[in-house]
Amino acid sequence: MAKTGLDGHWRGPTIVARALRDAGFEVIMIGMANTDDIVTSAVDEDVDLVGLNVGGHIDVAIRAIESVQRARPELPIFAGGTITPRAAKQLEALGVEVYPPGSQLTDIVDAAKRLTDKK
């Protein structure tokens, strides 16, 4: 889990990380991170899924997503946070599942299980 924006809103990513942990996932929370940090963590930690908190910074998120996809093309990515409908379409076009505010934790956990084949 990483935040792509430098805002101070931690509630969403923290709640999602807790729900994933409660569902049996090992969660690595790298916090506010730039593209290089996200890619390095995805590669070095050999993660099964990347979760991004977009926080309204769609351009930063897209750069991170494209970099992760170059480094590990098979790695699924999902994103949440303050995401406009237009930004959601941009992310979905990159193959990213999007969970804007109001998304249910059960849907996010179910997606993580499906994306990682951990039923």
Backbone as ProteinMPNN parsed JSONL, in Angstrom:
{"seq_chain_A": "MAKTGLDGHWRGPTIVARALRDAGFEVIMIGMANTDDIVTSAVDEDVDLVGLNVGGHIDVAIRAIESVQRARPELPIFAGGTITPRAAKQLEALGVEVYPPGSQLTDIVDAAKRLTDKK", "coords_chain_A": {"N_chain_A": [[0.849, -1.165, 0.0], [0.546, 2.158, -0.87], [0.756, 5.719, -0.74], [0.136, 8.102, -3.175], [0.059, 10.789, -3.086], [0.921, 13.816, -1.335], [-0.717, 14.4, 0.791], [-2.316, 14.588, 4.034], [-4.116, 12.614, 4.643], [-4.854, 9.729, 6.078], [-6.707, 7.899, 6.879], [-8.327, 6.295, 5.083], [-6.404, 4.549, 3.607], [-5.322, 3.261, 5.838], [-7.5, 1.944, 7.011], [-8.2, 0.213, 4.913], [-5.833, -1.291, 4.748], [-5.917, -2.558, 7.249], [-8.27, -4.093, 6.959], [-7.463, -5.816, 4.924], [-5.355, -7.141, 6.203], [-6.8, -8.39, 8.251], [-8.129, -10.195, 6.687], [-6.221, -11.986, 6.124], [-4.044, -11.24, 4.57], [-0.643, -10.297, 4.071], [0.444, -7.141, 4.646], [2.276, -4.534, 3.329], [3.015, -1.426, 4.205], [4.007, 1.355, 2.69], [3.619, 4.0, 2.838], [3.658, 7.559, 2.124], [4.844, 7.864, -1.037], [7.15, 8.084, -3.763], [7.264, 7.469, -7.326], [9.554, 5.844, -7.881], [10.004, 4.685, -5.352], [7.7, 3.137, -5.053], [7.865, 1.31, -7.198], [10.322, 0.056, -6.582], [9.693, -1.139, -4.113], [7.646, -2.88, -4.94], [9.072, -4.642, -6.555], [11.334, -5.481, -4.979], [10.117, -6.524, -2.669], [8.615, -8.494, -3.743], [5.79, -8.481, -4.165], [2.278, -9.435, -4.295], [0.253, -7.856, -5.114], [-0.462, -4.457, -5.782], [-1.498, -1.696, -3.979], [-2.822, 1.483, -4.268], [-3.231, 4.707, -2.896], [-4.791, 7.288, -4.237], [-5.581, 10.003, -3.793], [-6.409, 12.226, -5.299], [-4.354, 12.955, -7.002], [-3.928, 12.266, -9.892], [-2.118, 12.239, -12.097], [0.361, 11.662, -10.934], [-0.198, 9.151, -9.882], [-0.717, 7.709, -12.254], [1.825, 7.774, -13.479], [3.238, 6.208, -11.622], [1.841, 3.778, -11.829], [2.269, 3.055, -14.528], [5.029, 2.712, -14.452], [5.306, 0.591, -12.614], [3.97, -1.351, -14.093], [5.726, -1.643, -16.232], [7.948, -2.707, -14.924], [6.936, -4.994, -13.637], [4.904, -6.58, -15.341], [2.825, -8.43, -14.937], [1.706, -7.925, -12.51], [-1.048, -7.224, -10.495], [-2.929, -4.211, -9.886], [-4.615, -2.057, -7.686], [-6.613, 0.816, -6.914], [-7.536, 3.447, -4.72], [-9.227, 6.107, -2.984], [-9.519, 9.692, -3.329], [-10.943, 9.955, -6.204], [-11.856, 11.114, -9.251], [-14.654, 10.674, -11.532], [-13.679, 10.881, -14.184], [-10.93, 10.442, -13.812], [-11.075, 7.861, -12.801], [-11.832, 6.443, -15.08], [-9.518, 6.776, -16.602], [-7.67, 5.327, -15.067], [-8.838, 2.773, -15.086], [-8.578, 2.212, -17.784], [-5.944, 1.589, -17.84], [-5.949, -0.862, -16.742], [-6.371, -0.977, -14.053], [-8.095, -1.603, -11.055], [-10.639, 0.299, -9.518], [-11.496, 1.986, -6.556], [-13.356, 4.241, -5.312], [-14.161, 6.839, -2.809], [-16.556, 5.674, -0.45], [-16.684, 3.099, -1.292], [-17.142, -0.329, -0.515], [-15.576, -2.139, 2.088], [-15.652, -4.918, 2.002], [-15.889, -5.379, -0.731], [-13.428, -4.469, -1.626], [-11.628, -6.195, -0.312], [-12.536, -8.632, -1.38], [-11.844, -8.177, -4.051], [-9.048, -8.057, -3.818], [-8.535, -10.699, -3.082], [-9.473, -12.034, -5.373], [-7.805, -10.912, -7.365], [-5.347, -11.847, -6.603], [-5.66, -14.492, -6.527], [-6.24, -15.674, -4.085], [-8.318, -17.234, -2.483]], "CA_chain_A": [[0.0, 0.0, 0.0], [1.311, 3.396, -0.953], [0.044, 6.953, -1.039], [0.821, 8.801, -4.252], [-0.02, 12.224, -2.842], [1.53, 14.244, -0.088], [-1.712, 14.909, 1.726], [-2.218, 13.949, 5.336], [-5.285, 11.771, 4.864], [-4.416, 8.358, 6.249], [-7.778, 7.017, 7.351], [-8.696, 5.307, 4.065], [-5.411, 3.491, 3.429], [-5.156, 2.512, 7.081], [-8.662, 1.057, 7.152], [-8.074, -0.831, 3.895], [-4.735, -2.169, 5.161], [-6.403, -3.375, 8.368], [-9.223, -5.074, 6.424], [-6.689, -6.823, 4.202], [-4.656, -7.952, 7.212], [-7.811, -9.233, 8.903], [-8.505, -11.229, 5.73], [-5.098, -12.911, 5.977], [-2.981, -10.72, 3.713], [0.48, -9.555, 4.642], [0.385, -5.813, 4.042], [3.449, -3.686, 3.483], [2.55, -0.047, 4.062], [5.193, 2.188, 2.498], [3.258, 5.392, 3.11], [3.794, 8.506, 1.019], [5.958, 7.34, -1.825], [7.242, 8.503, -5.162], [7.207, 6.364, -8.282], [10.689, 4.935, -7.688], [9.781, 3.935, -4.116], [6.633, 2.167, -5.289], [8.406, 0.255, -8.063], [11.342, -0.671, -5.819], [9.007, -1.994, -3.138], [6.931, -3.943, -5.655], [10.055, -5.607, -7.044], [12.149, -6.033, -3.89], [9.285, -7.272, -1.724], [7.931, -9.53, -4.52], [4.389, -8.41, -3.748], [1.268, -10.066, -5.151], [-0.738, -6.838, -5.462], [-0.122, -3.091, -5.378], [-2.626, -0.841, -3.646], [-2.433, 2.89, -4.262], [-4.166, 5.738, -2.499], [-4.537, 8.324, -5.229], [-5.674, 11.312, -3.173], [-6.646, 13.293, -6.266], [-3.163, 13.222, -7.814], [-4.028, 11.238, -10.926], [-0.917, 12.178, -12.93], [1.387, 10.957, -10.158], [-0.622, 7.752, -9.831], [-0.524, 7.11, -13.58], [3.276, 7.534, -13.656], [3.605, 5.07, -10.778], [1.223, 2.578, -12.407], [2.985, 2.696, -15.762], [6.357, 2.23, -14.066], [5.127, -0.752, -12.042], [3.603, -2.257, -15.186], [6.944, -1.936, -16.996], [8.831, -3.542, -14.107], [6.263, -6.272, -13.345], [3.674, -6.486, -16.134], [1.777, -9.351, -14.479], [1.292, -7.532, -11.162], [-2.303, -6.466, -10.442], [-2.909, -2.954, -9.147], [-5.887, -1.406, -7.463], [-6.455, 2.173, -6.408], [-8.651, 4.047, -4.017], [-9.006, 7.488, -2.577], [-10.28, 10.72, -4.023], [-10.78, 9.68, -7.637], [-12.985, 11.626, -10.023], [-15.091, 9.726, -12.566], [-12.755, 10.961, -15.332], [-9.696, 9.773, -13.398], [-11.383, 6.431, -12.699], [-11.777, 5.895, -16.444], [-8.103, 6.719, -17.0], [-7.046, 4.212, -14.346], [-9.413, 1.529, -15.597], [-7.987, 1.984, -19.107], [-4.624, 1.001, -17.592], [-6.148, -2.172, -16.141], [-6.402, -0.803, -12.599], [-9.416, -1.59, -10.435], [-10.774, 1.568, -8.818], [-12.4, 1.997, -5.406], [-13.463, 5.618, -4.812], [-14.808, 6.953, -1.503], [-17.851, 5.01, -0.367], [-16.547, 1.689, -1.653], [-17.269, -1.235, 0.626], [-14.366, -2.898, 2.403], [-15.805, -6.302, 1.532], [-15.597, -5.383, -2.168], [-11.983, -4.298, -1.787], [-11.007, -7.457, 0.106], [-12.879, -9.634, -2.4], [-11.024, -7.889, -5.234], [-7.677, -8.479, -3.507], [-8.514, -12.17, -3.159], [-9.622, -12.419, -6.783], [-6.634, -10.488, -8.125], [-4.185, -12.633, -6.185], [-6.09, -15.906, -6.502], [-6.217, -16.145, -2.695], [-9.72, -17.383, -2.118]], "C_chain_A": [[0.896, 1.228, 0.0], [0.367, 4.558, -1.231], [0.829, 7.677, -2.123], [0.789, 10.306, -4.074], [0.544, 12.572, -1.486], [0.506, 14.88, 0.849], [-1.608, 14.134, 3.033], [-3.37, 13.018, 5.645], [-4.891, 10.303, 4.875], [-5.532, 7.391, 6.59], [-8.109, 5.922, 6.333], [-7.672, 4.205, 3.896], [-5.21, 2.647, 4.682], [-6.291, 1.516, 7.286], [-8.587, -0.089, 6.142], [-6.964, -1.809, 4.28], [-5.18, -3.094, 6.291], [-7.363, -4.451, 7.87], [-8.494, -6.182, 5.673], [-5.926, -7.722, 5.165], [-5.622, -8.908, 7.902], [-8.251, -10.378, 8.0], [-7.346, -12.184, 5.445], [-3.977, -12.449, 5.074], [-1.846, -10.147, 4.563], [0.505, -8.218, 3.915], [1.669, -5.059, 4.361], [2.989, -2.265, 3.189], [3.778, 0.838, 3.912], [4.88, 3.67, 2.662], [3.368, 6.275, 1.883], [5.046, 8.133, 0.236], [5.955, 7.929, -3.225], [7.254, 7.258, -6.043], [8.33, 5.357, -8.059], [10.508, 4.08, -6.439], [8.754, 2.831, -4.324], [7.153, 1.003, -6.13], [9.435, -0.584, -7.302], [10.689, -1.615, -4.813], [8.301, -3.154, -3.822], [7.898, -5.036, -6.117], [10.79, -6.276, -5.882], [11.349, -6.903, -2.927], [8.523, -8.407, -2.405], [6.447, -9.619, -4.139], [3.472, -9.092, -4.766], [0.262, -9.057, -5.693], [-0.219, -5.489, -4.996], [-1.419, -2.338, -5.139], [-2.152, 0.591, -3.55], [-3.574, 3.757, -3.746], [-3.856, 6.942, -3.37], [-4.627, 9.722, -4.637], [-5.817, 12.465, -4.143], [-5.486, 13.588, -7.2], [-3.053, 12.176, -8.925], [-2.761, 11.124, -11.773], [0.208, 11.428, -12.231], [1.061, 9.471, -10.118], [-0.384, 7.058, -11.171], [0.954, 6.843, -13.84], [3.718, 6.318, -12.845], [3.084, 3.769, -11.375], [1.982, 2.127, -13.648], [4.381, 2.157, -15.453], [6.29, 0.829, -13.464], [4.826, -1.744, -13.158], [4.797, -2.578, -16.08], [7.845, -2.913, -16.226], [8.252, -4.932, -13.863], [4.911, -6.281, -14.045], [2.522, -7.344, -15.628], [1.146, -8.915, -13.154], [-0.012, -6.732, -11.18], [-2.168, -5.24, -9.539], [-4.344, -2.531, -8.898], [-5.651, -0.089, -6.762], [-7.722, 2.637, -5.733], [-8.314, 5.473, -3.663], [-9.883, 8.435, -3.366], [-10.012, 10.601, -5.522], [-12.029, 10.174, -8.35], [-13.433, 10.577, -11.032], [-14.159, 9.717, -13.783], [-11.452, 10.223, -15.014], [-9.908, 8.269, -13.283], [-11.308, 5.78, -14.072], [-10.335, 5.783, -16.932], [-7.407, 5.522, -16.338], [-7.544, 2.87, -14.867], [-8.849, 1.193, -16.979], [-6.585, 1.381, -18.989], [-4.724, -0.382, -16.944], [-6.197, -2.145, -14.626], [-7.843, -0.846, -12.119], [-9.491, -0.382, -9.516], [-11.842, 1.475, -7.734], [-12.436, 3.404, -4.817], [-14.104, 5.659, -3.426], [-16.208, 6.339, -1.539], [-17.809, 3.549, -0.767], [-16.596, 0.848, -0.386], [-15.975, -2.012, 0.836], [-14.46, -4.336, 1.911], [-15.511, -6.402, 0.043], [-14.096, -5.281, -2.423], [-11.255, -5.59, -1.418], [-11.301, -8.555, -0.91], [-12.049, -9.428, -3.664], [-9.588, -8.337, -5.001], [-7.546, -9.998, -3.594], [-8.574, -12.636, -4.61], [-8.356, -12.096, -7.578], [-5.382, -11.286, -7.794], [-4.47, -14.12, -6.153], [-5.987, -16.502, -5.103], [-7.642, -16.196, -2.178], [-9.869, -17.879, -0.698]], "O_chain_A": [[1.861, 1.325, 0.758], [-0.675, 4.4, -1.867], [2.043, 7.848, -2.008], [1.429, 11.03, -4.836], [0.634, 11.724, -0.599], [0.833, 15.792, 1.608], [-0.89, 13.138, 3.116], [-3.58, 12.665, 6.806], [-4.628, 9.707, 3.831], [-5.318, 6.179, 6.589], [-8.166, 4.745, 6.69], [-8.016, 3.03, 4.025], [-4.954, 1.447, 4.59], [-6.06, 0.376, 7.689], [-8.88, -1.235, 6.482], [-7.135, -3.022, 4.153], [-4.854, -4.281, 6.288], [-7.283, -5.599, 8.308], [-8.863, -7.352, 5.774], [-5.859, -8.935, 4.961], [-5.312, -10.081, 8.112], [-8.695, -11.417, 8.488], [-7.474, -13.087, 4.618], [-3.036, -13.206, 4.835], [-2.075, -9.586, 5.635], [0.58, -8.183, 2.686], [2.084, -4.965, 5.515], [2.619, -1.943, 2.06], [4.511, 1.056, 4.877], [5.786, 4.503, 2.627], [3.199, 5.818, 0.753], [6.152, 8.093, 0.776], [4.905, 8.23, -3.793], [7.253, 6.132, -5.545], [8.088, 4.15, -8.048], [10.818, 2.889, -6.452], [8.922, 1.718, -3.826], [6.905, -0.159, -5.806], [9.409, -1.812, -7.38], [11.101, -2.768, -4.685], [8.351, -4.286, -3.339], [7.567, -6.221, -6.071], [10.858, -7.504, -5.813], [11.855, -7.908, -2.428], [7.858, -9.196, -1.734], [5.931, -10.694, -3.833], [3.835, -9.295, -5.924], [-0.492, -9.36, -6.618], [0.396, -5.39, -3.935], [-2.32, -2.339, -5.978], [-1.194, 0.888, -2.836], [-4.733, 3.566, -4.114], [-2.788, 7.543, -3.256], [-3.793, 10.564, -4.968], [-5.388, 13.578, -3.841], [-5.629, 14.403, -8.112], [-2.18, 11.309, -8.888], [-2.366, 10.015, -12.132], [0.926, 10.65, -12.859], [1.942, 8.631, -10.298], [0.105, 5.928, -11.202], [1.302, 5.788, -14.369], [4.489, 5.491, -13.334], [3.803, 2.771, -11.42], [2.299, 0.946, -13.793], [4.856, 1.243, -16.126], [7.124, -0.022, -13.771], [5.364, -2.851, -13.169], [4.873, -3.676, -16.632], [8.426, -3.827, -16.81], [8.977, -5.927, -13.878], [3.885, -6.02, -13.417], [1.36, -7.016, -15.865], [0.146, -9.495, -12.73], [-0.079, -5.677, -11.81], [-1.406, -5.233, -8.573], [-5.191, -2.63, -9.786], [-4.631, 0.109, -6.102], [-8.831, 2.269, -6.121], [-7.245, 5.98, -4.004], [-10.864, 8.029, -3.99], [-8.999, 11.078, -6.033], [-13.133, 9.702, -8.079], [-12.662, 9.675, -11.357], [-13.884, 8.657, -14.346], [-10.937, 9.473, -15.842], [-9.022, 7.489, -13.63], [-10.775, 4.678, -14.207], [-9.974, 4.812, -17.596], [-6.648, 4.801, -16.985], [-6.76, 1.942, -15.064], [-8.663, 0.021, -17.305], [-6.098, 0.742, -19.921], [-3.705, -0.999, -16.633], [-6.077, -3.188, -13.983], [-8.715, -0.203, -12.702], [-8.529, -0.068, -8.815], [-12.938, 0.96, -7.957], [-11.646, 3.73, -3.931], [-14.545, 4.628, -2.919], [-16.938, 6.468, -2.521], [-18.795, 2.832, -0.599], [-16.144, 1.272, 0.677], [-15.358, -2.482, -0.12], [-13.469, -4.908, 1.457], [-14.946, -7.398, -0.409], [-13.563, -5.928, -3.325], [-10.359, -6.025, -2.142], [-10.409, -9.327, -1.262], [-11.601, -10.396, -4.278], [-8.974, -8.932, -5.887], [-6.56, -10.514, -4.12], [-7.823, -13.52, -5.022], [-7.892, -12.915, -8.371], [-4.466, -11.388, -8.61], [-3.604, -14.915, -5.788], [-5.686, -17.685, -4.947], [-8.098, -15.274, -1.502], [-10.989, -18.062, -0.222]]}, "name": "protein", "num_of_chains": 1, "seq": "MAKTGLDGHWRGPTIVARALRDAGFEVIMIGMANTDDIVTSAVDEDVDLVGLNVGGHIDVAIRAIESVQRARPELPIFAGGTITPRAAKQLEALGVEVYPPGSQLTDIVDAAKRLTDKK"}
